[in-house]
Amino acid sequence: MNKPPSKILSATTADERFEHIQAFFDTTRGQLTIGEIPPIRRAALAAVGKKVRVALVCGETETVSDLLQRLNAALGKAAAENTVIDEVLPEIKRRR
């Protein structure tokens, strides 16, 4: 009897999907936060101490998985280009 394909990712696949998040943890003493940054209901933040590297606003229909994928890609870009990616501050200013 054949088993249905598992929906659980193998450890290797999961590691590859989040390679830049893993590198962020391996090379910094940084932290990731997912949650509310008032007035933004859902956001993701990657920072080292008080220095933000990436701040993303979660879209209305965006899933947590989608947000984590974007965070992973943004961390890769921020590291490669030595830049900050910030969607949160412009959104806060727009809402004022």
Phi and psi in degrees as GROMACS dihedral restraints (atoms count N, CA, C in turn):
[ dihedral_restraints ]
;  ai    aj    ak    al  type     phi  dphi    fc
    3     4     5     6     1   -84.9    20    10
    4     5     6     7     1   138.2    20    10
    6     7     8     9     1   -83.7    20    10
    7     8     9    10     1   145.0    20    10
    9    10    11    12     1   -68.2    20    10
   10    11    12    13     1   151.1    20    10
   12    13    14    15     1   -60.1    20    10
   13    14    15    16     1   139.6    20    10
   15    16    17    18     1   -74.9    20    10
   16    17    18    19     1   140.4    20    10
   18    19    20    21     1   -89.2    20    10
   19    20    21    22     1    -5.6    20    10
   21    22    23    24     1   -83.6    20    10
   22    23    24    25     1   129.9    20    10
   24    25    26    27     1   -72.5    20    10
   25    26    27    28     1   144.7    20    10
   27    28    29    30     1   -68.9    20    10
   28    29    30    31     1   159.9    20    10
   30    31    32    33     1   -60.1    20    10
   31    32    33    34     1   -39.5    20    10
   33    34    35    36     1   -62.8    20    10
   34    35    36    37     1   -46.2    20    10
   36    37    38    39     1   -62.7    20    10
   37    38    39    40     1   -43.7    20    10
   39    40    41    42     1   -63.2    20    10
   40    41    42    43     1   -41.4    20    10
   42    43    44    45     1   -62.2    20    10
   43    44    45    46     1   -41.1    20    10
   45    46    47    48     1   -67.7    20    10
   46    47    48    49     1   -35.8    20    10
   48    49    50    51     1   -66.9    20    10
   49    50    51    52     1   -29.6    20    10
   51    52    53    54     1  -121.3    20    10
   52    53    54    55     1    38.5    20    10
   54    55    56    57     1   -61.4    20    10
   55    56    57    58     1   -35.9    20    10
   57    58    59    60     1   -78.1    20    10
   58    59    60    61     1   -32.8    20    10
   60    61    62    63     1   -64.6    20    10
   61    62    63    64     1   -43.4    20    10
   63    64    65    66     1   -61.7    20    10
   64    65    66    67     1   -44.2    20    10
   66    67    68    69     1   -62.9    20    10
   67    68    69    70     1   -38.3    20    10
   69    70    71    72     1   -58.8    20    10
   70    71    72    73     1   -45.9    20    10
   72    73    74    75     1   -68.4    20    10
   73    74    75    76     1   -37.4    20    10
   75    76    77    78     1   -71.7    20    10
   76    77    78    79     1   -28.4    20    10
   78    79    80    81     1  -110.9    20    10
   79    80    81    82     1    -3.3    20    10
   81    82    83    84     1  -133.7    20    10
   82    83    84    85     1   173.8    20    10
   84    85    86    87     1  -106.8    20    10
   85    86    87    88     1    37.8    20    10
   87    88    89    90     1   -81.4    20    10
   88    89    90    91     1   177.6    20    10
   90    91    92    93     1  -139.0    20    10
   91    92    93    94     1   151.7    20    10
   93    94    95    96     1  -114.0    20    10
   94    95    96    97     1   138.0    20    10
   96    97    98    99     1  -131.0    20    10
   97    98    99   100     1   133.2    20    10
   99   100   101   102     1  -125.2    20    10
  100   101   102   103     1   124.4    20    10
  102   103   104   105     1   160.4    20    10
  103   104   105   106     1  -153.6    20    10
  105   106   107   108     1   -88.0    20    10
  106   107   108   109     1   134.2    20    10
  108   109   110   111     1  -125.5    20    10
  109   110   111   112     1    90.3    20    10
  111   112   113   114     1   -50.4    20    10
  112   113   114   115     1   134.9    20    10
  114   115   116   117     1   -91.2    20    10
  115   116   117   118     1    11.6    20    10
  117   118   119   120     1   -85.5    20    10
  118   119   120   121     1   123.1    20    10
  120   121   122   123     1   -69.0    20    10
  121   122   123   124     1   -42.5    20    10
  123   124   125   126     1  -135.0    20    10
  124   125   126   127     1   126.4    20    10
  126   127   128   129     1  -150.9    20    10
  127   128   129   130     1   165.0    20    10
  129   130   131   132     1  -128.8    20    10
  130   131   132   133     1   137.1    20    10
  132   133   134   135     1  -133.6    20    10
  133   134   135   136     1   131.7    20    10
  135   136   137   138     1  -120.0    20    10
  136   137   138   139     1   123.4    20    10
  138   139   140   141     1  -142.9    20    10
  139   140   141   142     1   154.8    20    10
  141   142   143   144     1  -119.9    20    10
  142   143   144   145     1   109.9    20    10
  144   145   146   147     1    62.7    20    10
  145   146   147   148     1  -127.3    20    10
  147   148   149   150     1   -95.8    20    10
  148   149   150   151     1     3.9    20    10
  150   151   152   153     1   -94.9    20    10
  151   152   153   154     1   113.9    20    10
  153   154   155   156     1   -76.6    20    10
  154   155   156   157     1   133.5    20    10
  156   157   158   159     1   -99.4    20    10
  157   158   159   160     1   -44.6    20    10
  159   160   161   162     1  -141.9    20    10
  160   161   162   163     1   134.2    20    10
  162   163   164   165     1  -137.0    20    10
  163   164   165   166     1   115.3    20    10
  165   166   167   168     1  -117.3    20    10
  166   167   168   169     1   143.4    20    10
  168   169   170   171     1   -95.7    20    10
  169   170   171   172     1   128.4    20    10
  171   172   173   174     1   -78.8    20    10
  172   173   174   175     1   127.6    20    10
  174   175   176   177     1   -69.3    20    10
  175   176   177   178     1   160.4    20    10
  177   178   179   180     1   -54.1    20    10
  178   179   180   181     1   -42.4    20    10
  180   181   182   183     1  -104.4    20    10
  181   182   183   184     1     5.1    20    10
  183   184   185   186     1   -75.7    20    10
  184   185   186   187     1   134.2    20    10
  186   187   188   189     1   -85.5    20    10
  187   188   189   190     1   166.8    20    10
  189   190   191   192     1   -60.3    20    10
  190   191   192   193     1   -40.7    20    10
  192   193   194   195     1   -60.6    20    10
  193   194   195   196     1   -43.6    20    10
  195   196   197   198     1   -61.6    20    10
  196   197   198   199     1   -44.2    20    10
  198   199   200   201     1   -62.1    20    10
  199   200   201   202     1   -43.1    20    10
  201   202   203   204     1   -64.6    20    10
  202   203   204   205     1   -37.3    20    10
  204   205   206   207     1   -64.1    20    10
  205   206   207   208     1   -43.4    20    10
  207   208   209   210     1   -64.9    20    10
  208   209   210   211     1   -39.6    20    10
  210   211   212   213     1   -62.1    20    10
  211   212   213   214     1   -43.3    20    10
  213   214   215   216     1   -60.0    20    10
  214   215   216   217     1   -48.6    20    10
  216   217   218   219     1   -63.9    20    10
  217   218   219   220     1   -41.7    20    10
  219   220   221   222     1   -65.5    20    10
  220   221   222   223     1   -39.0    20    10
  222   223   224   225     1   -63.8    20    10
  223   224   225   226     1   -39.2    20    10
  225   226   227   228     1   -62.1    20    10
  226   227   228   229     1   -45.7    20    10
  228   229   230   231     1   -65.9    20    10
  229   230   231   232     1   -44.0    20    10
  231   232   233   234     1   -60.8    20    10
  232   233   234   235     1   -40.7    20    10
  234   235   236   237     1   -70.1    20    10
  235   236   237   238     1   -43.8    20    10
  237   238   239   240     1   -66.7    20    10
  238   239   240   241     1   -36.8    20    10
  240   241   242   243     1  -101.4    20    10
  241   242   243   244     1     1.3    20    10
  243   244   245   246     1    49.0    20    10
  244   245   246   247     1    55.0    20    10
  246   247   248   249     1  -135.6    20    10
  247   248   249   250     1   170.6    20    10
  249   250   251   252     1  -107.4    20    10
  250   251   252   253     1   137.6    20    10
  252   253   254   255     1  -113.4    20    10
  253   254   255   256     1   114.8    20    10
  255   256   257   258     1  -132.1    20    10
  256   257   258   259     1   107.6    20    10
  258   259   260   261     1   -95.2    20    10
  259   260   261   262     1   -18.0    20    10
  261   262   263   264     1   -73.8    20    10
  262   263   264   265     1   -52.6    20    10
  264   265   266   267     1   -59.7    20    10
  265   266   267   268     1   -46.6    20    10
  267   268   269   270     1   -59.9    20    10
  268   269   270   271     1   -35.0    20    10
  270   271   272   273     1   -69.7    20    10
  271   272   273   274     1   -39.6    20    10
  273   274   275   276     1   -62.9    20    10
  274   275   276   277     1   -45.1    20    10
  276   277   278   279     1   -63.3    20    10
  277   278   279   280     1   -38.9    20    10
  279   280   281   282     1   -63.1    20    10
  280   281   282   283     1   -34.8    20    10
  282   283   284   285     1   -79.5    20    10
  283   284   285   286     1   -12.0    20    10
